[in-house]
């Protein structure tokens, strides 16, 4: 089958689609395309040559292929291939944004023995940027705090609270600050949930659960359009299924249904 090639143009991924089947190009496809690719970089995890990322300029897309939003691949390709594509987009964005040295202005080139860019003049190394961000499911009894973000144009779904970690701040401090800033409430009993790479553009999402402590919802108007407390029975439109945001909401739904099931069981009567 050969190593997958993740070819991007304006952050859209080159694929071959037929009904529900999606294929990522392999070396044979790349050879047959006869197109000029830039920024070709090996990106595999166990073996860097297990996958490659590249950019296609303004040339017409190759016959039989089209560009698609990476998020549309979830559930349509193998999980390991999807998450390698997530890694590919992160690296593609990094390469596009780092072409010259920030110390002396000379051109950067790929380092020989690690995933880094190195200045050809002063040897300064530039590693892929990873921006840590918290994402938290805040609960109050049988309700979860969900908000509609302003950051995505015309977005209609609600999600949990998230925000970037600031210098000198612990993850738990970031949880408290972001919730307070965005919706005006205080939280406690913060517990780690899980993490997920999120290449939009270069985040590592670190998930938590927390419980409401005090305060009334007061949205900040800059990042949040609206926010409220929702029970399992009245959840609004939610984010995509592969995101950690959706996993946090699914966790809430699961725990609430388990609680209802236990309360309805004969042993609880």
N, C-alpha and C positions, 0 to 999 in steps of 0.2 A: 504493500500500500504506500509506503514512503512517509517521510516526515511531513506534517502539515505546514502550509505557508499561510500566514495571516497577513493579508495584503490590505492596507487601509487607504482610503481617500476621504478626507474631511471626517475622520473618525468613523466612517462607515466601512464595513468589512466585505471583502469580495467573496462571494459564495456561488455555488451552483444549486438552484432550487428546482424541485419538481414535485408538485403536490405537497405532501408532508415530509418529503425527504430533502435534507440539506447536506451538501458536501463542501468541505474545506479543500481548496486546491492542494495538490501535492507536487513534488518535484517534476513529475511528468507533465502535469498541467501547466506549470510555470514555463517549462521548456517549449511547449506547444504554443503558448500565448504570443511569444515574440514581442514582448513589451519591455520597456525600460523601467526597472525598479530602482528605488533609492533607499538608503538606510537599511540595507539588508543586514540583519543581526540574528545570530542563533540565540534562542531563548528557552530551550528545554530546561527542566529542573534537575533530573538525575543525570542527564547528558544534554548539554546545551544544544547539540545538533538534533535533538528530538523535535525541534520546532524552530520556525524562522518567522521573523516579522519583517515587513518591508512596506514601502509607500509607493503608490502609483500616482503619477502626476496628473496633469489635465488631459491626458490621452483618453480616447474613448474606451469604455470598458470592454474587455475581451468578449467575443461571441460566446453565448451560452452561459455567461456569468452575469451577476448583478451585484450591486452594493446594498447592504442591509444594516439596520441597527443591530448591534451585537446582542442587545437584550432579547431580540426576537429568536435567538438561537436556543434559548433555554427550553429543555424538554424535546428538542428536535435533533440534537446531537448528543453523543455520549457525554456524561458528566465531566470526565477527565478532560475531554476536548473543549468543553465549554469553559472550564476554569483556566485552561491554558490560553484560550482566546482572551479571557479577562486579563491575564498576565501580559499578553501581547499588546492589548490596547494601552495598558499602563506604560509599557516600555516604548511604544510608538509615540505616545504623547511626550514622554521624557526626551526622546531623541529629537523631536521636532522643536522643543523649547530650549534645547541646550546644544547650540552649534558653535558657540565661541566661549572662550575662557573668561570667567568673571574677574580674574586677577590681572591678566595682561592683554586680553582681547584677541589672542591667537585662536586659530581653528582647533576644535576638539576632534579627536579620533578615538575609535574603540580601543580600550586597553587590551593587551595581549592575553592575560590570564584570568580576568575576572569581568563581571558585568559592570563596567564603568567606562566613562569617557575620560581621556587623558589629554592634557594640553601638549601640543607638539613642541612648545617653547619652554615653558616653566614646569612641566610635568604635574601640574595641579590635577587632582582626580575629582571627578564629579560622578557621584553614584545616583541611581534612580531615587527620585524624591518620593518619600512616603509620609503623608500627612495624617497623623492619628486623629480620630474623631470619635466621640462617644455617641451612642444611640441608646435610648432608655425607654422602657415601658413602665410608666407610672400608673399604679393601681390605687383605687380607693374602694375597699370592699369588693363589690361585684362589678365595678366599673373600671374602665381604662381611659387614660387621658390621651386624646388624639387631636391633632391639629392639621389644618390645611396650609401648606407652606406657600409663600409668595415667590420663592426662588425659581420655580418652574412655571413658565408662562401658561396661563389658561388651565392649570392643573385643577382637577375636580376631586381627586382622592385625598383622604386624610391619612396621617401616619403618626408615628411616635416622634418624640423630641430628639433632635440630634444637633451636634455642634462640634467645632474644632477645639482641640486642646491647646491652651495657651502656654507660653514658656513659664517654667517654674511651678506648674500646676499638676497636681495628681489627677488621675482619671476620676476619682470620686469627687474631688473638688470641682472638676469640670461638669460632672453630672449635676451637682447642686446649682452651680452658676448658670448653666444653660437653661435648666428648667425655670429657675427664678427669672432670668432675663426674658425668656420667650413667652412664658405664660403666667408668671407672677406667683407661683406657689412654691412651698418648701417641701423637700422630700427627706426621708431617712430610710434605714434598712436597705442600703444599696448593695446589690449582689451581682457578681459577674455572671454573664449569660453565655457569651460566645463572641466570635469575631469573624470578619469577612473582608476580603479585599474588595475595593470599590473604585474602579479606575475612572471616575468622573470628577476631577481628572486623575487623582493620585492618592486616594484615601485608603486608610485601614480603619474600618468601622469596628469599634469595640463595644459590644452590647452589654447592657445591664438591665436589671429590674430594680425598681424602687417603690416605696410606699409613700403615699401622700401623708404629709405631716401637718401642714397648716396653710392658710391663705386662700384667697379667692382668685379665680382665673382672670388675669388682666393681660391681654396680648400686647406684644411690643409694637405692632403695626408695621414694622420694617420687614420682618421675616415671616410673620404669621398673619394669615387672613382671618382665620377663625379657629377656635378651639373649644373643646367641651368634654364632658364625661359621658362615656358610652358603655352600655351593657351588651352582653352577647346578643340580645334580641334586637338591638337597634344600631348595629355597626354600619357606618357609612361605606362608601366606595373606598377600597384599600389598595396599597401598592402591589407591585408584581410579586409573583410567588417565590422567586429565587432570592429576593433581597432579605437581609437580616431583619429589616423592619417588619416584613410580613411574618418571618419566623417568630419574632417577639409577640406579634398580635396573635398568631396561631397558638403560642404557648399560653397566653391569657385565655383564649377560647377553650383550650383543652383543660386547663385547671378549673375553669368555671363549670364546665360540663361534668367533670369528675366530681366536683363539690355537689352539684345538683343531683347527680346519680346516687351519691352516698346518702344525701338527705332523704331521697325518695325510697331507699332500700328498706325492707322490712326490719332489719336489725336496728335502724335508727329511730323506729317508731316506739 
